[in-house]
Amino acid sequence: MNTPKILAFAGSTRKESFNKRLAKIALLAADSAGADTTFIDLHDYDMPLYSGDFIAEHGMPDGVIAFKEILKSHNGFFIASPEYNGSLTGTLKNAIDWATIKGEDEERMACWNGKIAGLVSASPGGLGGIRGLHHLRTILAGIGTFVLPNHLAVGNSTENLQNEKQITDEKLQLQLESLTHEMVRVIRALH
C-alpha cells in the first residue's frame, strides 16, 4: 500500500470544540507523512440514540449508513475524544455502537476490525482528557481495532489549540507528529 487512508473525527459536536481542532492538526501531520486524509464532523451524521427497536421500526438511519461507509473506506482513524466525567462522550459511544451493527452483505465489525486507531484528547484542564482515552482504548480493542500504544492528551487547550494548524507547545506538537508517523508506518506495514 502506498497511500494510507486516514479519517479523523472528534467525539464532540460543539462548533468550537478543541478536540475538533486537535483532530484537524493530527490530519495535517498525517498528510505531511504521506497519508490521504479526511476529516468528518459527527454533527453532520444524524444518529439517534441506539436502539434495536428503532432499527426494527425504521431501519438503519441514513446518517449511520453514511458514517459506516466512510469508516469502511479508511485504513485508520484519529479519534479526538473529549473527557466527560472521566470517560468518553455519549455522542462518541453512540456513534461507535451504531457502527458495530452488521448491515446486509457486510462482515461483522466491518467498520472496526483490522483498522488502526490513534487516540488523542484535549481539555482546558491540566490532564488533557487522558482519563477518557483509557475507556475508549478498551472499547475499540474489544471490537477488533488495533489501538496504537502511545496516545496524546493536550492540556491547557485554550492556550495550546489556538488554531487548526499546530499545537502551540512544540513538545506536544512533536509528540503528535510522532504519533501520526507511527500510524502511517503501521498501516503501510499491515496493508
N, CA and C atoms as a LAMMPS dump frame, in Angstrom:
ITEM: TIMESTEP
0
ITEM: NUMBER OF ATOMS
573
ITEM: BOX BOUNDS ff ff ff
-5.0000000000000000e+02 5.0000000000000000e+02
-5.0000000000000000e+02 5.0000000000000000e+02
-5.0000000000000000e+02 5.0000000000000000e+02
ITEM: ATOMS id mol type element x y z
1 1 1 N 0.846 -1.175 0
2 1 2 C 0 0 0
3 1 3 C 0.892 1.239 0
4 2 1 N 0.615 2.134 -0.905
5 2 2 C 1.413 3.348 -0.987
6 2 3 C 0.844 4.488 -0.163
7 3 1 N -0.465 4.666 -0.204
8 3 2 C -1.07 5.818 0.465
9 3 3 C -2.13 5.371 1.468
10 4 1 N -1.794 5.358 2.751
11 4 2 C -2.789 5.021 3.765
12 4 3 C -3.914 6.062 3.789
13 5 1 N -5.129 5.581 3.994
14 5 2 C -6.282 6.478 4.103
15 5 3 C -6.641 6.609 5.58
16 6 1 N -6.548 7.841 6.08
17 6 2 C -6.775 8.099 7.498
18 6 3 C -7.914 9.09 7.674
19 7 1 N -8.837 8.722 8.528
20 7 2 C -10.01 9.533 8.854
21 7 3 C -9.829 10.092 10.257
22 8 1 N -10.251 11.327 10.469
23 8 2 C -10.217 11.904 11.816
24 8 3 C -11.573 12.506 12.15
25 9 1 N -11.947 12.339 13.404
26 9 2 C -13.168 12.966 13.906
27 9 3 C -13.047 13.124 15.414
28 10 1 N -13.879 13.982 15.944
29 10 2 C -13.897 14.231 17.383
30 10 3 C -15.182 13.677 17.977
31 11 1 N -15.101 13.341 19.239
32 11 2 C -16.279 12.852 19.954
33 11 3 C -17.129 13.978 20.489
34 12 1 N -17.084 15.118 19.837
35 12 2 C -17.83 16.302 20.244
36 12 3 C -18.557 16.872 19.035
37 13 1 N -19.72 17.427 19.273
38 13 2 C -20.45 18.094 18.184
39 13 3 C -20.433 19.61 18.36
40 14 1 N -19.752 20.102 19.382
41 14 2 C -19.678 21.548 19.632
42 14 3 C -18.895 22.226 18.516
43 15 1 N -19.408 23.34 18.01
44 15 2 C -18.784 24.035 16.879
45 15 3 C -17.327 24.395 17.141
46 16 1 N -17.032 24.937 18.303
47 16 2 C -15.677 25.401 18.621
48 16 3 C -14.906 24.39 19.471
49 17 1 N -15.158 23.127 19.25
50 17 2 C -14.531 22.06 20.026
51 17 3 C -13.009 22.055 19.873
52 18 1 N -12.316 22.029 20.999
53 18 2 C -10.858 21.897 20.972
54 18 3 C -10.449 20.553 20.368
55 19 1 N -11.28 19.536 20.576
56 19 2 C -10.947 18.216 20.043
57 19 3 C -11.074 18.17 18.524
58 20 1 N -11.996 18.943 17.968
59 20 2 C -12.057 19.042 16.505
60 20 3 C -10.786 19.697 15.976
61 21 1 N -10.327 20.739 16.659
62 21 2 C -9.074 21.38 16.249
63 21 3 C -7.917 20.395 16.299
64 22 1 N -7.85 19.626 17.376
65 22 2 C -6.765 18.658 17.531
66 22 3 C -6.827 17.581 16.447
67 23 1 N -8.019 17.125 16.109
68 23 2 C -8.168 16.129 15.041
69 23 3 C -7.673 16.683 13.71
70 24 1 N -7.975 17.93 13.437
71 24 2 C -7.531 18.554 12.186
72 24 3 C -6.018 18.742 12.161
73 25 1 N -5.427 19.074 13.302
74 25 2 C -3.97 19.197 13.37
75 25 3 C -3.32 17.835 13.147
76 26 1 N -3.912 16.786 13.714
77 26 2 C -3.389 15.431 13.506
78 26 3 C -3.422 15.069 12.027
79 27 1 N -4.48 15.461 11.34
80 27 2 C -4.568 15.15 9.907
81 27 3 C -3.526 15.901 9.095
82 28 1 N -3.235 17.125 9.466
83 28 2 C -2.171 17.86 8.766
84 28 3 C -0.845 17.12 8.892
85 29 1 N -0.57 16.618 10.092
86 29 2 C 0.67 15.871 10.313
87 29 3 C 0.653 14.555 9.539
88 30 1 N -0.488 13.873 9.495
89 30 2 C -0.591 12.613 8.745
90 30 3 C -0.457 12.87 7.251
91 31 1 N -1.024 13.967 6.794
92 31 2 C -0.906 14.351 5.388
93 31 3 C 0.562 14.576 5.014
94 32 1 N 1.298 15.247 5.88
95 32 2 C 2.712 15.5 5.603
96 32 3 C 3.531 14.208 5.656
97 33 1 N 3.003 13.176 6.318
98 33 2 C 3.676 11.875 6.374
99 33 3 C 3.289 10.989 5.194
100 34 1 N 2.462 11.51 4.281
101 34 2 C 2.123 10.772 3.071
102 34 3 C 0.78 10.086 3.06
103 35 1 N -0.095 10.419 3.997
104 35 2 C -1.417 9.796 4.043
105 35 3 C -2.437 10.61 3.252
106 36 1 N -3.476 9.933 2.817
107 36 2 C -4.658 10.563 2.223
108 36 3 C -5.629 10.76 3.388
109 37 1 N -5.985 11.998 3.698
110 37 2 C -6.709 12.273 4.935
111 37 3 C -8.09 12.878 4.705
112 38 1 N -8.977 12.576 5.654
113 38 2 C -10.347 13.088 5.63
114 38 3 C -10.759 13.453 7.043
115 39 1 N -11.407 14.604 7.191
116 39 2 C -11.995 14.994 8.474
117 39 3 C -13.506 14.964 8.33
118 40 1 N -14.18 14.411 9.333
119 40 2 C -15.639 14.485 9.389
120 40 3 C -16.069 15.044 10.741
121 41 1 N -17.26 15.591 10.763
122 41 2 C -17.852 16.13 11.979
123 41 3 C -19.069 15.257 12.312
124 42 1 N -19.076 14.639 13.479
125 42 2 C -20.204 13.776 13.852
126 42 3 C -21.527 14.533 13.844
127 43 1 N -21.485 15.845 13.967
128 43 2 C -22.699 16.662 13.904
129 43 3 C -23.421 16.486 12.565
130 44 1 N -22.679 16.152 11.52
131 44 2 C -23.254 16.018 10.185
132 44 3 C -23.91 14.663 9.934
133 45 1 N -23.856 13.761 10.909
134 45 2 C -24.403 12.415 10.756
135 45 3 C -25.521 12.223 11.778
136 46 1 N -26.747 12.156 11.281
137 46 2 C -27.901 12.01 12.171
138 46 3 C -27.941 10.583 12.701
139 47 1 N -27.591 10.441 13.987
140 47 2 C -27.601 9.13 14.623
141 47 3 C -28.368 9.234 15.929
142 48 1 N -29.637 8.793 15.938
143 48 2 C -30.395 8.842 17.191
144 48 3 C -29.754 7.908 18.221
145 49 1 N -30.21 7.96 19.448
146 49 2 C -29.702 7.023 20.44
147 49 3 C -29.944 5.607 19.947
148 50 1 N -28.915 4.78 20.043
149 50 2 C -29.029 3.421 19.514
150 50 3 C -30.122 2.648 20.237
151 51 1 N -30.918 1.942 19.441
152 51 2 C -31.96 1.069 19.969
153 51 3 C -32.299 0.032 18.911
154 52 1 N -32.297 -1.225 19.316
155 52 2 C -32.721 -2.287 18.414
156 52 3 C -34.159 -2.102 17.967
157 53 1 N -34.989 -1.564 18.839
158 53 2 C -36.384 -1.302 18.474
159 53 3 C -36.467 -0.259 17.361
160 54 1 N -35.583 0.748 17.414
161 54 2 C -35.57 1.77 16.364
162 54 3 C -35.28 1.123 15.011
163 55 1 N -34.294 0.239 14.964
164 55 2 C -33.942 -0.441 13.711
165 55 3 C -35.114 -1.274 13.215
166 56 1 N -35.76 -2.021 14.122
167 56 2 C -36.899 -2.862 13.73
168 56 3 C -38.037 -2.028 13.154
169 57 1 N -38.222 -0.838 13.694
170 57 2 C -39.336 0.004 13.261
171 57 3 C -38.996 0.875 12.054
172 58 1 N -37.77 1.411 12.01
173 58 2 C -37.415 2.397 10.986
174 58 3 C -36.287 1.955 10.049
175 59 1 N -35.601 0.897 10.397
176 59 2 C -34.429 0.509 9.615
177 59 3 C -33.201 1.304 10.044
178 60 1 N -32.106 1.069 9.362
179 60 2 C -30.859 1.756 9.691
180 60 3 C -30.939 3.205 9.225
181 61 1 N -30.682 4.174 10.11
182 61 2 C -30.744 5.589 9.716
183 61 3 C -29.72 5.917 8.621
184 62 1 N -30.081 6.83 7.741
185 62 2 C -29.173 7.233 6.659
186 62 3 C -27.852 7.768 7.191
187 63 1 N -27.891 8.507 8.304
188 63 2 C -26.67 9.043 8.891
189 63 3 C -25.724 7.939 9.341
190 64 1 N -26.289 6.864 9.874
191 64 2 C -25.478 5.722 10.301
192 64 3 C -24.863 5.033 9.084
193 65 1 N -25.659 4.839 8.05
194 65 2 C -25.146 4.195 6.834
195 65 3 C -23.987 5.002 6.26
196 66 1 N -24.137 6.311 6.194
197 66 2 C -23.07 7.171 5.659
198 66 3 C -21.829 7.125 6.547
199 67 1 N -22.017 7.152 7.869
200 67 2 C -20.895 7.074 8.805
201 67 3 C -20.155 5.751 8.641
202 68 1 N -20.892 4.668 8.544
203 68 2 C -20.265 3.354 8.384
204 68 3 C -19.484 3.26 7.068
205 69 1 N -20.032 3.81 6.007
206 69 2 C -19.341 3.747 4.715
207 69 3 C -18.011 4.493 4.761
208 70 1 N -17.99 5.643 5.411
209 70 2 C -16.729 6.385 5.472
210 70 3 C -15.726 5.679 6.374
211 71 1 N -16.183 5.046 7.444
212 71 2 C -15.27 4.261 8.285
213 71 3 C -14.67 3.112 7.474
214 72 1 N -15.505 2.399 6.747
215 72 2 C -15.025 1.241 5.983
216 72 3 C -14.039 1.633 4.887
217 73 1 N -14.144 2.855 4.388
218 73 2 C -13.288 3.272 3.266
219 73 3 C -11.923 3.789 3.72
220 74 1 N -11.648 3.756 5.017
221 74 2 C -10.364 4.23 5.541
222 74 3 C -9.638 3.105 6.271
223 75 1 N -8.31 3.185 6.277
224 75 2 C -7.486 2.178 6.961
225 75 3 C -7.334 2.456 8.445
226 76 1 N -7.422 3.723 8.813
227 76 2 C -7.204 4.078 10.205
228 76 3 C -7.916 5.349 10.589
229 77 1 N -7.976 5.578 11.899
230 77 2 C -8.716 6.709 12.439
231 77 3 C -7.903 7.433 13.497
232 78 1 N -7.956 8.755 13.475
233 78 2 C -7.544 9.556 14.615
234 78 3 C -8.831 9.985 15.279
235 79 1 N -8.988 9.591 16.512
236 79 2 C -10.183 9.956 17.254
237 79 3 C -9.769 10.902 18.375
238 80 1 N -10.304 12.108 18.334
239 80 2 C -10.055 13.107 19.369
240 80 3 C -11.234 13.066 20.328
241 81 1 N -10.999 12.528 21.482
242 81 2 C -12.089 12.225 22.402
243 81 3 C -12.089 13.137 23.615
244 82 1 N -13.078 14.022 23.724
245 82 2 C -13.188 14.806 24.95
246 82 3 C -13.454 13.873 26.135
247 83 1 N -13.115 14.326 27.305
248 83 2 C -13.398 13.562 28.515
249 83 3 C -14.621 14.159 29.199
250 84 1 N -15.65 13.345 29.348
251 84 2 C -16.84 13.758 30.09
252 84 3 C -16.931 12.882 31.327
253 85 1 N -16.782 13.482 32.483
254 85 2 C -16.912 12.756 33.747
255 85 3 C -16.029 11.507 33.799
256 86 1 N -14.795 11.65 33.325
257 86 2 C -13.822 10.57 33.411
258 86 3 C -13.928 9.521 32.326
259 87 1 N -14.744 9.748 31.305
260 87 2 C -14.902 8.755 30.249
261 87 3 C -15.091 9.462 28.908
262 88 1 N -15.445 8.695 27.884
263 88 2 C -15.717 9.283 26.582
264 88 3 C -17.129 9.869 26.554
265 89 1 N -17.415 10.637 25.53
266 89 2 C -18.718 11.281 25.429
267 89 3 C -19.794 10.285 25.005
268 90 1 N -21.031 10.595 25.368
269 90 2 C -22.155 9.782 24.905
270 90 3 C -22.28 9.819 23.396
271 91 1 N -21.972 10.965 22.8
272 91 2 C -22.018 11.102 21.34
273 91 3 C -21.084 10.109 20.669
274 92 1 N -19.862 10.023 21.153
275 92 2 C -18.886 9.11 20.557
276 92 3 C -19.272 7.661 20.799
277 93 1 N -19.686 7.329 22.004
278 93 2 C -20.086 5.946 22.302
279 93 3 C -21.267 5.538 21.444
280 94 1 N -22.235 6.433 21.251
281 94 2 C -23.396 6.127 20.419
282 94 3 C -22.982 5.875 18.971
283 95 1 N -22.062 6.693 18.449
284 95 2 C -21.587 6.508 17.069
285 95 3 C -20.873 5.172 16.925
286 96 1 N -20.043 4.827 17.887
287 96 2 C -19.345 3.532 17.845
288 96 3 C -20.359 2.396 17.886
289 97 1 N -21.327 2.489 18.782
290 97 2 C -22.338 1.433 18.898
291 97 3 C -23.098 1.233 17.589
292 98 1 N -23.54 2.321 16.963
293 98 2 C -24.243 2.205 15.687
294 98 3 C -23.362 1.527 14.636
295 99 1 N -22.076 1.888 14.612
296 99 2 C -21.187 1.371 13.574
297 99 3 C -20.759 -0.077 13.814
298 100 1 N -21.203 -0.669 14.93
299 100 2 C -20.935 -2.095 15.147
300 100 3 C -22.08 -2.974 14.636
301 101 1 N -23.193 -2.361 14.252
302 101 2 C -24.346 -3.13 13.792
303 101 3 C -24.088 -3.618 12.37
304 102 1 N -24.187 -4.93 12.192
305 102 2 C -23.902 -5.549 10.898
306 102 3 C -25.005 -5.228 9.902
307 103 1 N -24.598 -4.664 8.775
308 103 2 C -25.534 -4.395 7.694
309 103 3 C -25.616 -5.581 6.751
310 104 1 N -26.553 -5.518 5.815
311 104 2 C -26.674 -6.582 4.813
312 104 3 C -25.397 -6.65 3.983
313 105 1 N -24.988 -7.865 3.627
314 105 2 C -23.785 -8.08 2.817
315 105 3 C -22.557 -7.415 3.424
316 106 1 N -22.46 -7.441 4.731
317 106 2 C -21.349 -6.794 5.423
318 106 3 C -20.782 -7.773 6.435
319 107 1 N -19.472 -7.845 6.511
320 107 2 C -18.853 -8.686 7.528
321 107 3 C -19.079 -8.09 8.902
322 108 1 N -19.07 -8.939 9.911
323 108 2 C -19.234 -8.479 11.283
324 108 3 C -18.082 -7.53 11.64
325 109 1 N -18.393 -6.424 12.262
326 109 2 C -17.431 -5.4 12.685
327 109 3 C -16.619 -4.849 11.512
328 110 1 N -17.246 -4.759 10.349
329 110 2 C -16.549 -4.299 9.137
330 110 3 C -15.954 -2.901 9.28
331 111 1 N -16.544 -2.081 10.122
332 111 2 C -16.045 -0.704 10.297
333 111 3 C -14.818 -0.64 11.191
334 112 1 N -14.624 -1.647 12.025
335 112 2 C -13.604 -1.568 13.074
336 112 3 C -12.534 -2.648 12.984
337 113 1 N -12.908 -3.84 12.585
338 113 2 C -11.995 -4.98 12.618
339 113 3 C -10.814 -4.769 11.675
340 114 1 N -9.606 -4.845 12.217
341 114 2 C -8.402 -4.695 11.416
342 114 3 C -7.994 -3.259 11.143
343 115 1 N -8.739 -2.311 11.652
344 115 2 C -8.396 -0.893 11.473
345 115 3 C -7.367 -0.48 12.53
346 116 1 N -6.694 0.62 12.28
347 116 2 C -5.706 1.167 13.199
348 116 3 C -6.27 2.471 13.771
349 117 1 N -6.128 2.661 15.069
350 117 2 C -6.632 3.893 15.688
351 117 3 C -5.532 4.588 16.476
352 118 1 N -5.497 5.902 16.331
353 118 2 C -4.655 6.757 17.145
354 118 3 C -5.567 7.608 17.999
355 119 1 N -5.301 7.656 19.289
356 119 2 C -6.189 8.359 20.204
357 119 3 C -5.531 9.621 20.734
358 120 1 N -6.29 10.703 20.682
359 120 2 C -5.834 11.995 21.192
360 120 3 C -6.996 12.634 21.948
361 121 1 N -6.655 13.568 22.81
362 121 2 C -7.696 14.292 23.535
363 121 3 C -7.174 15.677 23.899
364 122 1 N -8.114 16.56 24.169
365 122 2 C -7.768 17.922 24.569
366 122 3 C -8.755 18.388 25.623
367 123 1 N -8.24 19.188 26.543
368 123 2 C -9.073 19.715 27.604
369 123 3 C -8.432 20.991 28.152
370 124 1 N -9.252 21.934 28.606
371 124 2 C -8.683 23.122 29.235
372 124 3 C -7.92 22.791 30.523
373 125 1 N -8.234 21.656 31.146
374 125 2 C -7.565 21.249 32.377
375 125 3 C -6.164 20.715 32.125
376 126 1 N -5.46 20.451 33.197
377 126 2 C -4.074 20.019 33.109
378 126 3 C -3.875 18.607 32.592
379 127 1 N -4.853 17.713 32.772
380 127 2 C -4.684 16.324 32.339
381 127 3 C -4.998 16.119 30.863
382 128 1 N -5.637 17.074 30.232
383 128 2 C -5.884 16.997 28.8
384 128 3 C -6.913 15.979 28.368
385 129 1 N -7.709 15.461 29.298
386 129 2 C -8.732 14.483 28.923
387 129 3 C -8.245 13.054 28.862
388 130 1 N -7.102 12.773 29.447
389 130 2 C -6.476 11.454 29.322
390 130 3 C -7.296 10.32 29.928
391 131 1 N -8.071 10.599 30.984
392 131 2 C -8.822 9.509 31.636
393 131 3 C -9.827 8.856 30.692
394 132 1 N -10.42 9.632 29.814
395 132 2 C -11.387 9.071 28.878
396 132 3 C -10.755 8.189 27.815
397 133 1 N -9.478 8.43 27.505
398 133 2 C -8.815 7.643 26.464
399 133 3 C -8.667 6.179 26.86
400 134 1 N -8.519 5.9 28.141
401 134 2 C -8.389 4.507 28.583
402 134 3 C -9.675 3.733 28.304
403 135 1 N -10.816 4.349 28.538
404 135 2 C -12.096 3.695 28.256
405 135 3 C -12.267 3.489 26.751
406 136 1 N -11.92 4.513 25.965
407 136 2 C -12.051 4.402 24.514
408 136 3 C -11.147 3.299 23.978
409 137 1 N -9.931 3.214 24.483
410 137 2 C -8.989 2.166 24.064
411 137 3 C -9.589 0.773 24.298
412 138 1 N -10.187 0.578 25.468
413 138 2 C -10.777 -0.717 25.803
414 138 3 C -11.924 -1.062 24.856
415 139 1 N -12.774 -0.095 24.567
416 139 2 C -13.915 -0.325 23.671
417 139 3 C -13.421 -0.699 22.275
418 140 1 N -12.503 0.096 21.726
419 140 2 C -12.023 -0.159 20.361
420 140 3 C -11.296 -1.492 20.258
421 141 1 N -10.464 -1.823 21.236
422 141 2 C -9.759 -3.103 21.21
423 141 3 C -10.756 -4.259 21.243
424 142 1 N -11.835 -4.088 21.968
425 142 2 C -12.847 -5.132 22.071
426 142 3 C -13.624 -5.379 20.791
427 143 1 N -13.579 -4.438 19.851
428 143 2 C -14.292 -4.628 18.584
429 143 3 C -13.32 -4.819 17.412
430 144 1 N -12.078 -5.16 17.746
431 144 2 C -11.14 -5.58 16.703
432 144 3 C -10.237 -4.513 16.125
433 145 1 N -10.199 -3.337 16.745
434 145 2 C -9.353 -2.253 16.247
435 145 3 C -8.015 -2.288 16.978
436 146 1 N -6.93 -2.186 16.217
437 146 2 C -5.601 -2.094 16.825
438 146 3 C -5.382 -0.641 17.215
439 147 1 N -5.24 -0.386 18.511
440 147 2 C -5.028 0.969 19.002
441 147 3 C -3.536 1.156 19.242
442 148 1 N -2.981 2.192 18.623
443 148 2 C -1.561 2.465 18.809
444 148 3 C -1.254 2.592 20.3
445 149 1 N -0.104 2.069 20.744
446 149 2 C 0.185 2.074 22.171
447 149 3 C 0.344 3.473 22.769
448 150 1 N 0.854 4.409 22.005
449 150 2 C 1.001 5.775 22.504
450 150 3 C -0.229 6.595 22.16
451 151 1 N -0.549 7.529 23.021
452 151 2 C -1.646 8.458 22.777
453 151 3 C -1.182 9.839 23.221
454 152 1 N -2.004 10.837 22.961
455 152 2 C -1.617 12.197 23.314
456 152 3 C -2.788 12.919 23.947
457 153 1 N -2.531 13.526 25.101
458 153 2 C -3.514 14.352 25.771
459 153 3 C -2.954 15.775 25.861
460 154 1 N -3.687 16.719 25.309
461 154 2 C -3.248 18.114 25.275
462 154 3 C -4.01 18.898 26.336
463 155 1 N -3.319 19.229 27.405
464 155 2 C -3.91 20.051 28.457
465 155 3 C -3.802 21.526 28.1
466 156 1 N -4.447 22.346 28.906
467 156 2 C -4.422 23.794 28.691
468 156 3 C -4.771 24.131 27.234
469 157 1 N -5.834 23.523 26.746
470 157 2 C -6.18 23.636 25.323
471 157 3 C -6.517 25.056 24.888
472 158 1 N -6.958 25.896 25.811
473 158 2 C -7.248 27.281 25.442
474 158 3 C -6.003 27.955 24.883
475 159 1 N -4.856 27.659 25.476
476 159 2 C -3.592 28.228 25.003
477 159 3 C -2.947 27.37 23.906
478 160 1 N -3.025 26.046 24.05
479 160 2 C -2.303 25.153 23.137
480 160 3 C -2.991 24.912 21.805
481 161 1 N -4.283 25.143 21.727
482 161 2 C -5.025 24.887 20.484
483 161 3 C -5.714 26.162 20.021
484 162 1 N -4.921 27.124 19.639
485 162 2 C -5.45 28.418 19.217
486 162 3 C -5.869 28.426 17.754
487 163 1 N -5.441 27.418 16.985
488 163 2 C -5.807 27.337 15.57
489 163 3 C -5.885 25.872 15.159
490 164 1 N -6.102 25.613 13.886
491 164 2 C -6.218 24.243 13.373
492 164 3 C -4.966 23.824 12.603
493 165 1 N -3.84 24.499 12.851
494 165 2 C -2.617 24.226 12.105
495 165 3 C -1.552 23.513 12.931
496 166 1 N -1.399 23.9 14.203
497 166 2 C -0.408 23.242 15.046
498 166 3 C -0.676 23.532 16.514
499 167 1 N -0.13 22.663 17.36
500 167 2 C -0.224 22.851 18.801
501 167 3 C 0.828 23.881 19.197
502 168 1 N 0.452 24.818 20.03
503 168 2 C 1.373 25.883 20.446
504 168 3 C 2.605 25.318 21.154
505 169 1 N 2.404 24.36 22.047
506 169 2 C 3.506 23.731 22.767
507 169 3 C 4.277 22.827 21.787
508 170 1 N 5.522 23.194 21.503
509 170 2 C 6.311 22.486 20.494
510 170 3 C 6.533 21.02 20.847
511 171 1 N 6.719 20.729 22.12
512 171 2 C 6.92 19.342 22.546
513 171 3 C 5.688 18.493 22.234
514 172 1 N 4.51 19.03 22.54
515 172 2 C 3.268 18.311 22.242
516 172 3 C 3.07 18.157 20.736
517 173 1 N 3.424 19.182 19.97
518 173 2 C 3.317 19.103 18.512
519 173 3 C 4.215 17.988 17.979
520 174 1 N 5.425 17.89 18.492
521 174 2 C 6.339 16.819 18.061
522 174 3 C 5.809 15.443 18.442
523 175 1 N 5.186 15.334 19.61
524 175 2 C 4.588 14.062 20.011
525 175 3 C 3.438 13.676 19.079
526 176 1 N 2.647 14.666 18.695
527 176 2 C 1.552 14.398 17.76
528 176 3 C 2.1 13.957 16.405
529 177 1 N 3.117 14.626 15.913
530 177 2 C 3.723 14.241 14.637
531 177 3 C 4.295 12.827 14.713
532 178 1 N 4.908 12.484 15.828
533 178 2 C 5.434 11.13 16.007
534 178 3 C 4.304 10.1 15.968
535 179 1 N 3.181 10.412 16.627
536 179 2 C 2.027 9.512 16.627
537 179 3 C 1.465 9.336 15.219
538 180 1 N 1.378 10.411 14.467
539 180 2 C 0.831 10.307 13.105
540 180 3 C 1.779 9.519 12.199
541 181 1 N 3.069 9.73 12.345
542 181 2 C 4.028 8.968 11.54
543 181 3 C 3.973 7.478 11.883
544 182 1 N 3.774 7.18 13.162
545 182 2 C 3.645 5.785 13.576
546 182 3 C 2.403 5.159 12.952
547 183 1 N 1.304 5.903 12.917
548 183 2 C 0.094 5.36 12.306
549 183 3 C 0.316 5.059 10.827
550 184 1 N 0.909 5.986 10.111
551 184 2 C 1.18 5.772 8.692
552 184 3 C 2.082 4.559 8.499
553 185 1 N 3.121 4.428 9.33
554 185 2 C 4.048 3.294 9.226
555 185 3 C 3.334 1.97 9.473
556 186 1 N 2.501 1.909 10.52
557 186 2 C 1.807 0.669 10.866
558 186 3 C 0.808 0.296 9.77
559 187 1 N 0.07 1.251 9.262
560 187 2 C -0.878 0.941 8.183
561 187 3 C -0.145 0.41 6.966
562 188 1 N 0.957 1.025 6.587
563 188 2 C 1.719 0.543 5.438
564 188 3 C 2.247 -0.862 5.673
565 189 1 N 2.662 -1.158 6.89
566 189 2 C 3.201 -2.486 7.206
567 189 3 C 2.119 -3.559 7.161
568 190 1 N 0.904 -3.206 7.585
569 190 2 C -0.169 -4.198 7.683
570 190 3 C -1.027 -4.336 6.426
571 191 1 N -0.989 -3.319 5.607
572 191 2 C -1.855 -3.366 4.419
573 191 3 C -0.977 -3.393 3.193
